Amino acid sequence: MKEVRGKVAFITGGASGIGLGMAGALVAAGMKVALADLRQDHIDEALALFDERGQRREVHAVRVDVTDRTALSAAADEAERTFGKVHVLANNAGVGIQGPFNGITYADWDFGLAVNLGGVINGLQTFLPRIRAHGEGGHIVNTASLAALVPMPAQFVIYVAAKAAVVAISETIRGELAGESIGVSVLCPGPIRTNIHELSKNRPPQFGVGDAFRAAEDAGATKVPFPSMMEPSEVGALVLNAVRNDELYVITHGEWRPMAEARHAALIAAMPEKLDPKLLAMLSRRG
């Protein structure tokens, strides 16, 4: 999508943090943006910000829980009624869930996967048929994490499991959608100045949390200060560039490069060198 001016974007988790950074960049580039967010306080703050910038008419906000498929579909309808056909979908809503691995429960898994992975799936299922139907092409941006690309401590297992799946989904659907003029990018951010740690405020009411994870949350263990925290507006600029240039990977920090290199070197080293020519030929034909 070299030309984004006049197009419409729908951003989940769009009223704060990375989502708001994306929205700012896309609006500045001439797009209309629907901000979908769980929290009304963030929606109010975001709309006030765009009002101050003189861009209030370019954004529309809808309160929605991305784990609620019916509500997400209704939000898509509302966005189309307001701005018309949606061209860019940013599956960005997420929660920074972590806690002691030996205290993990089904409730913790259900919550983390429902938002961080299920939210992406629900976004794709809701919007891809609509983007295909208008036939004008588009772009999908899925927010994963640098944590999905390198080995991480066990306390992050739910978060990493979901985000690694988001990377794999993005890589897998990219080829199929390219033939329909729909690009795919996966954003893998490192430390960004967001509120992703505010789990108690970002948890849909239908999901519980295990005692160990709740204790970690209450103790502030999910708010880890990092050096070199990037501003969401900088991430938004990277995402806009990826949409325009159809870039698959959007990675914000290079400090994790040695860990990524070590992981991939170990994978390559573990692969047998004896090859079956017929299997190799079959894989080559598949691209």
C-alpha positions, 0 to 999 in steps of 0.5 A, a space after each residue: 500500500 504505497 498510497 495510504 491517504 484516504 484509506 481507513 485503518 482499524 486498530 485494536 488496543 488503539 487508544 494508548 501505547 503502541 496502538 495510539 502511536 500507530 494511530 497518530 502516524 496513520 492519521 498524519 499520513 492522511 488516513 481515517 482511523 477507528 480506535 478500538 479499545 477496552 478502556 474508556 479512560 484511554 479512549 477519552 484521553 486519545 480523543 482529547 489528544 486528537 482534538 488538541 491536534 485538530 484531527 478529531 474528525 479523522 478518528 472514531 473510537 469504539 469500546 470493545 473487548 477483542 475476545 468478544 467476537 460478536 462485539 468485534 464484528 459490531 465494532 467493524 460494522 460501526 467503523 464502516 458506517 463511520 468511515 467506509 471500507 477498512 483497508 488496514 487492520 492492526 491487531 495490536 491489543 495485548 496484555 503483558 501477562 507473566 508470573 511464577 511458572 510453578 503457580 500457573 493455572 488454567 485461568 492464567 492461560 485462558 486470559 493470556 491466550 484469549 487476548 494476545 493470540 485470540 484477539 489476533 485470530 478474531 481480528 483476522 476472521 472479522 476483517 479479512 472477509 471485509 477487505 477481500 470483499 471490497 477488492 481494493 487490497 489492504 494490509 494486516 499488522 499483527 503485534 507480537 514481541 521480541 520475546 517471541 524471537 529469543 529464549 525467555 525465562 519461564 515466567 513469560 511462558 504464556 506471553 511468549 507462547 501467544 506472541 510466537 504464534 502471532 509471528 508464525 501466523 503472520 509468516 504463514 498467511 503472508 504468501 496467500 494474501 500477497 496474491 490478493 494485494 493484502 500485505 502482512 507485517 508482524 511487529 516485534 517490539 522491545 521495551 516501549 513506553 506503554 501501559 501493557 503491565 496494567 493487567 488488572 485494568 486490562 483484563 476482561 471481566 470473564 477471565 480470572 487469574 491464578 493466585 500466584 499471578 495475581 500476587 505478582 501483578 499486585 507486587 508490581 512484578 509485571 512493570 519492569 523498567 527498561 533502559 532505552 524505552 522507545 516512544 510509541 510515536 516512533 513505533 507508529 512511524 516504523 509501522 507506517 513505513 512497513 505498510 507502505 513498503 510491505 515489510 514482513 518484520 518490524 523490529 524496534 530494538 537491535 540489542 536482542 540480536 546476539 540472542 536471536 543469532 544464537 537461537 537460529 544457529 542452534 536450530 541450523 546446527 541441529 538439522 541433519 546434513 543428509 538430504 533426500 533429493 526428492 523431498 528437497 525438490 518438493 520443498 523447492 517447488 513449494 517456494 
